[in-house]
């Protein structure tokens, strides 16, 4: 016969004993080595009291029939139970941030890389068809075919019909001749260039929604404009209207000529009245030897973030650097730069200042009566040695 429990000897029921243990914050001790229970419940069979215990816990969590016992003197109070919401939450595991976009790209040769390459090739093939052969297909009458001729053949054959609409652009020799005459005669001449940054600045909120221009022009803050900027747009269009020679992109890409002529139409600018050259005229002038000839015997003002580094390089080649202004903090910095330029006597100004260079070149030419050239990234290439020029005294 089992020995009676002390509480049983005292005449207490199981329910009363359980309540007393809860009040004391104590658990019924289990014999050593037992994990599944104790006594006759150690065999792994489900205890009938488990359901009642879980129900009591649910009532306690819901605030119904909750106990508020005082802990026994000899027992430390139990830790507070977490709320149901907290109990259901898990600590966030930080995901390691990639050092660069390259880390997120699949490795060449991997299955994922091959899948992406295949998807790109399939998209390119479909896009090429939609933009070429599919357009030609729509022109072919029903129950007819055009064998052994590609869309390129048709374009080449038809191009002769529109060749009369071709409009010439000034070559490097023409631009040099115009600049040389202006320098010799003391007349103002601004040579500016329009790239995708200038195109998007002119197009935003005119021929393109601002949001779309911002998506296309994520690089614009580097070029000196933070869209939307209607003041920069209007200052830029005023400079384009007044510039002497304007370099335009020859690419028919949507960001280049795809925006150029809609922008001109929007502002009522007739391209046939403008002196136009290529937007890469800065490189062409140097490659054909005209840039060094422009510098010879002229006091040169340099403007842009790289002005001082460029000054050191050009002096090595024999240029007479009258002054340097750096930095140029975007289009909004134009008034300050113009004020600094007033104190520097010069014959030729070279600006490498992003979108602000267009505005600066036009204003410097007009207000000072000088020749100005939007030098662009030719400045960086001259500094790095990627572009070279002959010694100025030898040209």
PyMOL commands that set and color helices and strands:
alter all, ss='L'
color gray80, all
select helices_A, chain A and resi 6-9+14-24+39-41+49-62+84-87+101-104+111-131+133-139+151-165+172-185+196-203+210-216+220-223+230-242+257-267+271-273+281-287+290-295+307-316+331-341+356-368+378-384+392-394
alter helices_A, ss='H'
color red, helices_A
select strands_A, chain A and resi 189-193+245-248+276-278+299-304+320-325+348-352+371-374
alter strands_A, ss='S'
color yellow, strands_A
deselect
rebuild
show_as cartoon
